[in-house]
């Protein structure tokens, strides 16, 4: 691991480690004042409606901090974040750790000195406001500390002239297209449909119908297609609408490079993240477009090098006025 990666790993893990240590220390300090049965879940009014033993509470809640910390470390190292995106990731980690850590402590303290067989009076809702305030302060601290660590190098080619092109004769027209469907998309649509019908028949159609409608909307994009032509890059589904189109006028240049769906975009589907968005169906090669706004738009697709090269050729033509 390089020194740069070590610094990023340390800063990404630090808030979650600190929150875990604080929670464990405070739990040890008040353990003899806690009942065997803790109120751990509360309704919208703050009244207790769920309980766990003290041991079960620790087993269920405390692992959440190291698991989130591991996720933040993974994204910091593998996410190819640079510039403000990397700083916001660090600040967000501090905010999440502070918010979750405070709430776990607050739940313990509302159970302090509750007699055996009794239940906590409730969870004062001002704890939520305090947790949000702690998250805001911790997030600001994380943003400041992120300036102490060198950010990853920008993976984009700094010189647009070196990017690949496709040679076209004057007046020659070209277009490129590929399917980008994932095997799990039709399965997800069928599961949503089945869930909607089951919930509607067994429970309530007020809940089942939205699930069915969501499945139908998702179905239009279960086998998406990406097209590169003189209009830019377009991602469409089985129907003409909805679709995602980025016109040439909004582009600076295009690259072909591998992306990591979870680390860079937080999952699959149409994703929006700081400084980037995209249609992400898997990890692997993608067309990554640098936009005039400074953001990126990515589409995971096979033969992305050809699509990116054609986009660069079309951008050259547009700038030349042809």
PyMOL commands that set and color helices and strands:
alter all, ss='L'
color gray80, all
select helices_A, chain A and resi 3-33+54-61+63-78+84-110+126-146+160-162+183-202+205-219+248-250+261-265+304-320
alter helices_A, ss='H'
color red, helices_A
select strands_A, chain A and resi 37-42+48-53+176-179+225-229+232-236+243-247+251-259+269-273+276-280+284-291+296-300
alter strands_A, ss='S'
color yellow, strands_A
deselect
rebuild
show_as cartoon
